[in-house]
Amino acid sequence: QLQCRHELGMERRDVRLVTLAGLLHDIGHGPFSHVFDHEFIPALQLPPQTPGLEHEHRAGMMLDALLDKNNIDWEDGDARFVKDLVMSSCADAQP
């Protein structure tokens, strides 16, 4: 693992943040995972601009809520970096 980190030119902090983003990516899935996303959510007939239609966006919202509720204070930019990675495949992800 350390050799891989050095080969990629990544700092230990970055490896940890990318790992955390990978672990948090799917927390936005509802029960029954993709069935929830592809069957239940569309059945609600929500407007397309409704936040949380994609599991990545729901994961970002959950991350915000977890940090806020538990008063977790990260270094500037770390939370945004992880959230951006988690939401990277969302159509409405911020650059």
C-alpha positions, -999 to 999 in steps of 0.1 A, spaced: 0 0 0 28 25 8 45 17 -24 13 24 -43 9 57 -25 44 67 -35 39 56 -71 8 77 -73 26 107 -57 -2 109 -31 2 121 5 -11 99 33 -38 125 39 -51 123 3 -51 85 4 -72 86 36 -96 111 21 -100 91 -11 -105 59 9 -132 77 30 -150 89 -1 -150 54 -15 -165 41 17 -191 69 19 -201 68 -18 -229 43 -14 -244 55 19 -270 74 -1 -286 42 -14 -321 34 -1 -333 -1 8 -326 -26 -19 -299 -4 -34 -304 3 -71 -340 -10 -71 -348 19 -48 -331 43 -72 -345 30 -104 -380 19 -93 -391 37 -61 -376 72 -67 -391 75 -103 -425 63 -89 -426 94 -67 -428 115 -99 -407 143 -83 -395 172 -104 -361 166 -120 -345 194 -100 -354 178 -67 -323 173 -45 -315 137 -37 -327 119 -68 -293 103 -72 -277 82 -45 -245 102 -48 -264 134 -40 -281 118 -11 -247 106 2 -234 142 0 -265 154 19 -259 127 45 -223 136 49 -232 173 55 -258 162 81 -233 138 99 -206 165 101 -230 191 113 -249 170 138 -217 155 153 -198 188 153 -170 173 133 -145 200 124 -123 190 94 -94 209 80 -105 235 55 -113 218 22 -112 182 34 -150 178 37 -155 195 4 -129 173 -13 -146 141 1 -180 153 -9 -169 163 -44 -154 128 -48 -186 111 -35 -208 132 -58 -185 132 -88 -209 112 -110 -239 134 -102 -252 156 -129 -256 185 -104 -221 180 -87 -203 213 -81 -170 218 -99 
